[in-house]
Amino acid sequence: MDQLWTVDDLKAWTRALLRERRVVAPVVTPAGPAWAAIKDADEVAWDYGRTAISPREWLLPRHETLFAYDLVANQPRLAEAPIDAPPTVLLLARSCDVSGLRALDSVMRWDYIDEPYEARRAATLLVALGCATAPSPESCFCAAAGVDPEWAPQADVMIVPSGGGFAVHALTAAGTAALAGAPKPCAEAAAPPAPPAPGKAGTLPLDVAAAVAALRDRFDDPAWESLADACVGCGTCAYVCPSCHCFDMVDEGDWRRGERVRNWDACAFGHFTAHASGHNPRPRQSVRYRQRIYHKFVYYPDKFDRLLCTGCGRCVDACPAGMDLVEVLQLFGAPAGASQGGAR
């Protein structure tokens, strides 16, 4: 019979990991749980629900220098920035966050291998924590988006709450190596779980497939104008998301010397698609909001055969204007002729 781990066992294992790697985990802050590099296992919020912001920035930083330039020297010089990729454990990531980070892999390894991202990705061990209940029952819909809240098959190590303790599973060779010498043996390998049913672990039972099918025929629907009336273009939805990945590249300095950097960007920003000529192919907030929805549920799936949304619900909870992705999906997923008011 598998031995269940206690929180003390998890702490002992974490302290062993800290001797060889940086450990990034959810910690308690005045604003709620947040991701941070810890120095001791007692800092970890072992019973946290969901962080307000995803751990994406530990693989794709908000601000990153790519190279420095010096045009004053007799021979212009370019110097690549050193890649900061220490061995890291991302500890207690929820299934939605693991799925979001894997979605980044498809983009960052698409037609070009992004070296800084790849170095951090190779150096990161993903340790997932299953959800026994939805962290935010009013906004979580990961199961409807195809993500199992209780099991993250793409993690290296899976921690599953069970019977007052935790069953710990090694899912990859890297996970097995990381568990060598752990205080207790890991659980036996589990059979791949069945596809998650909408509503599993308390998540919202949306018909995402129906919404996606409807979106393909409603690009020019006048509803986009009214839906986006509240959008202020702040980009909060993109910044809290585990799978958004847009960035811009700018030169910081002057014509003599400086750095080329990349910063997170968001399709909600008014200048996101602005051309140097002054033309903007997405001149209104309604078409920018529509782009976000289509990128998540149509364009990315067409290319990579998976949704770009993991159903974490962070954008629903964080939007300062109260825009609700759940209600948008319910609107487009409703049968023809059904009421489109009061989605929830």
C-alpha positions, -999 to 999 in steps of 0.1 A, spaced: 0 0 0 13 34 -9 26 55 20 10 89 23 32 119 29 26 145 56 33 182 54 64 175 75 76 150 49 70 175 21 90 201 42 119 176 47 120 169 9 119 206 1 148 213 24 168 186 6 159 202 -27 170 236 -14 205 223 -8 210 219 -46 184 241 -63 165 273 -61 129 265 -50 101 288 -61 68 282 -43 37 300 -32 42 321 0 19 341 22 19 379 15 -5 407 26 -21 406 -8 -26 368 -8 -4 338 -19 23 347 -44 52 330 -61 87 336 -46 121 320 -42 122 306 -7 150 300 17 132 274 40 103 251 37 84 269 65 79 298 41 57 277 18 19 282 19 12 244 18 -26 248 18 -29 278 -6 -57 279 -31 -45 299 -61 -21 327 -66 -34 359 -82 -6 359 -107 7 327 -125 43 315 -121 50 322 -158 75 350 -151 100 324 -137 103 310 -172 95 341 -193 105 372 -173 85 404 -174 117 423 -184 148 406 -199 179 420 -215 188 402 -247 221 420 -256 240 453 -251 253 475 -279 280 501 -281 282 521 -313 308 546 -300 337 522 -302 358 522 -334 343 488 -341 307 486 -330 302 460 -303 273 437 -294 274 417 -262 249 390 -255 234 391 -220 243 362 -198 214 337 -194 202 334 -158 189 298 -155 199 283 -122 185 248 -114 150 255 -101 121 237 -86 86 252 -93 69 237 -62 31 232 -58 20 245 -92 -16 238 -99 -26 218 -130 -38 250 -148 -3 266 -143 15 235 -154 -7 234 -185 0 271 -191 37 266 -190 36 237 -214 16 259 -238 45 283 -237 67 255 -249 48 252 -282 53 289 -290 89 293 -278 100 261 -296 78 267 -327 100 279 -356 129 291 -335 144 278 -302 145 307 -278 177 302 -260 170 320 -227 136 304 -224 150 270 -233 178 272 -207 153 281 -179 129 254 -191 156 227 -190 167 238 -156 131 238 -141 116 208 -123 78 211 -123 62 198 -91 24 199 -93 -3 199 -65 -37 186 -73 -69 205 -64 -93 187 -42 -118 216 -47 -118 246 -70 -97 274 -55 -122 299 -70 -156 282 -76 -170 313 -93 -143 315 -120 -124 282 -122 -134 262 -153 -102 242 -160 -120 209 -164 -142 224 -191 -110 236 -208 -96 201 -208 -73 205 -178 -77 179 -150 -76 199 -117 -65 168 -98 -38 155 -121 -11 172 -142 4 146 -165 29 171 -179 45 177 -145 77 159 -133 63 152 -98 26 150 -89 14 156 -53 -22 144 -48 -41 152 -16 -55 119 -3 -70 108 30 -55 136 51 -21 132 35 -4 133 1 3 107 -25 35 117 -43 41 103 -78 71 106 -100 60 112 -136 93 116 -154 129 105 -150 137 139 -137 110 135 -111 123 101 -101 158 115 -96 145 144 -75 127 120 -52 157 98 -46 165 99 -9 131 114 -1 117 108 34 92 83 21 89 63 -11 67 78 -38 34 62 -47 31 36 -74 27 49 -110 -9 57 -116 -28 49 -148 -35 79 -170 -67 95 -158 -98 98 -179 -104 131 -196 -117 156 -170 -155 161 -169 -167 197 -168 -175 205 -132 -148 182 -117 -135 193 -83 -161 220 -82 -150 238 -114 -177 255 -135 -194 232 -161 -191 252 -193 -195 239 -228 -163 253 -241 -165 231 -273 -198 247 -282 -184 282 -276 -154 275 -298 -176 261 -326 -198 292 -324 -169 316 -324 -158 304 -358 -190 318 -373 -194 350 -353 -162 370 -360 -184 399 -372 -210 396 -346 -221 430 -333 -220 416 -298 -183 423 -297 -189 460 -296 -211 457 -265 -190 431 -248 -159 453 -250 -177 485 -238 -162 480 -203 -127 471 -214 -102 498 -204 -72 481 -222 -52 477 -190 -38 443 -199 -44 428 -165 -60 397 -180 -28 390 -199 -4 397 -170 -21 373 -146 -25 345 -173 -4 313 -172 -3 309 -210 -1 345 -225 33 350 -240 33 382 -261 62 405 -257 78 434 -275 115 443 -280 128 478 -276 162 495 -273 168 512 -240 196 538 -243 204 561 -271 222 559 -305 255 555 -288 250 526 -264 223 508 -246 205 474 -244 179 456 -264 153 442 -240 120 424 -243 90 432 -221 57 415 -216 30 430 -239 -7 425 -243 -32 426 -272 -55 448 -251 -30 477 -253 -39 503 -279 -5 504 -294 0 467 -295 -5 465 -333 3 502 -341 25 505 -372 53 530 -375 32 547 -402 6 555 -376 -19 529 -390 -34 505 -365 -53 475 -379 -70 471 -345 -81 507 -339 -110 499 -314 -110 481 -281 -137 458 -293 -115 443 -320 -86 440 -296 -108 422 -271 -121 399 -299 -85 392 -308 -77 380 -273 -107 356 -273 -99 343 -308 -63 338 -300 -72 317 -270 -99 296 -285 -95 296 -323 -61 307 -337 -38 289 -312 -58 256 -312 -58 256 -350 -20 257 -349 -11 237 -318 -42 215 -313 -49 227 -278 -66 257 -261 -44 286 -251 -68 290 -221 -63 267 -191 -95 278 -173 -77 291 -143 -102 320 -140 -76 346 -129 -87 370 -156 -122 368 -143 -112 376 -107 -86 403 -116 -104 424 -142 -110 459 -127 -140 464 -150 -156 431 -141 -153 416 -176 -161 379 -173 -146 353 -197 -170 327 -182 -200 348 -193 -186 353 -227 -181 316 -232 -216 309 -219 -230 335 -243 -214 320 -274 -219 284 -262 -257 289 -256 -280 271 -281 -293 293 -309 -323 313 -297 -314 309 -260 -315 340 -238 -282 358 -239 -288 378 -207 -277 369 -172 -251 344 -182 -246 335 -145 
